[in-house]
Amino acid sequence: MAAQIQFNDVTLGYDRHPAVHHLDGEIAPGTLLAVVGPNGAGKSTLLRGIVGILKPLAGSIALRDINARNIAYLPQIAEIDRSFPISVFDFTGAGLWRSIGAFGGLDRHQRAKIVEALGAVGLNGFENRPIGTLSGGQMQRMLFARVLLQDADVIVLDEPFNAIDTRTSTDLLALVRRWHAEKRTVLAALHDMEMVRANFPDTLLLARGAVAWGPTTQVLTAENLAVACRMCEAFDDGAAACADTKPAQAA
Amino acid sequence: MLDIFATPFTDETARRALVAIVVLSFGSAPIGVFLMLRRMSLMGDAMSHAILPGVAVAFLLSGMNRVMMTIGGLIAGLFVAVLSGLMTRVTQMKEDASLAVFYLVSLALGVILVTSHGSSHELVDILFGDIQTIDAEALYLIAFNTTLTLCALAVIYRPLVMECVDPLFLRVAGRAGALAHLVFLAFVVVNLVSAYNALGTLLAVGMMILPAGTAQFWSRDISRIIFVAILSAIVSGYLGLVLATATDAPAGPSVVLTAGAIYFLSMIIGPAGGLVRRFAPGRHLEA
């Protein structure tokens, strides 16, 4: 099948220092892909590049037959100002942005959809609570409800199960599987290898470059994981400009 | 006895002052709420400094002409707001830092311009405007600014709220966040210039921040907070003018002092995080 997201020798980073270095590859529509790797491997950076928040330092990320707005992105929880006085209902309702835009009002049908999405993540009765009163797990459930409402073809989740108890992550994983069954493309940055083995057919093992990319069972070998840990070297202030134009093996 | 609440407003100047402050409340209070929620309270303060040179230059060019001075302030303020906003977007610099850079530069530039041509005495007169001297023209100007502000806020309200609470979401889903932010900054300036006409540059921020702070003790929902902020701005404006007449004090500071008093009262008795609630919360609930 034709690629939906294609990486063409892409380098992403901050201040000219690459966090993802010369990545090539493609993601087919309907893929359920786990992005794993040690801390600092560039997982979040890659996801930020895909959703367009971060411009590549070199190379490109091409989206085929898909509008950039048709991507739902769930950032790490820390990016959200939880002290802001907004209710769970209003916050989640922003997921309907594509259909109501910046000014459209909510009709009864849409209100019902928001309540239904909150129900689907187990947050019945939380509609009028300020978001600041939610626990970490409830917050994550609410963010999933918003993704549900976004009804996007590509769903990008950045470490969605960090610091979340087993029951919550089981509930939310069920949603991920449902999205997969609906033929949506789902990419998730994850740390829990057991969860990846059990739920994600494909895996990208990232350590600045791709260490391995393919069916999960072939990617998550002890050998590959050891390589990934080694390859994640420190940010070097004195690093020279990269002259490499081909994918680097040991970056 | 009740006369003291009505007699101040028997002459036209005083009535004009009252109308000015009420109209001002409708624009400044919501702007202040967003400033506070974005943790930019002090940024309003910085911005009011950025307006000074523009006002002063206009005064040197055209004399004591309120319209010209307002335009001068608008130009200087917008210039600083837009440039610092862009700088934050394009570079890694945080908003407060880039704003500090710009307002310092513009303030220094303004002072040099002014000292080269005018006397410092005149300048002080301008910079601490007096609400009792508001003429019909200035009143129209304030009303015009407030109308514009309310229309603009209605248009950018949703993107602005989302930009505050979850900026990344908007950058992916709607791309309206940056625009909403710039429009918001522009209207911070518009309202500062409005308030400058009534309260002088230094106290102009008072009509934004104090009612906004008061409102935070009364609700945890953004739309109700805005409503309470407007209400408390109007009440402090009215009571402040009454106080000024009764004690023969200057009007601007009286209004701001009243707003401050209401703030501290709310801090004590407000149901959303007020001190009484904090130290005597009542019995806990079943669930």
Interface residues (C-beta under 8 A of the other chain):
Chain A: D15 V51 G52 I53 A68 R69 I71 A72 Y73 P75 E79 I80 D81 F84 P85 I86 S87 D90 F91 A94 W97 R98 G101 A102 F103 P130 I131 G132 R146 Q150
Chain B: L37 Q92 V155 I156 R158 P159 V161 M162 C164 V165 D166 P167 L168 F169 R171 V172 A173 G174 R175 A176 Q216 S219 R220 D221 I222 I225
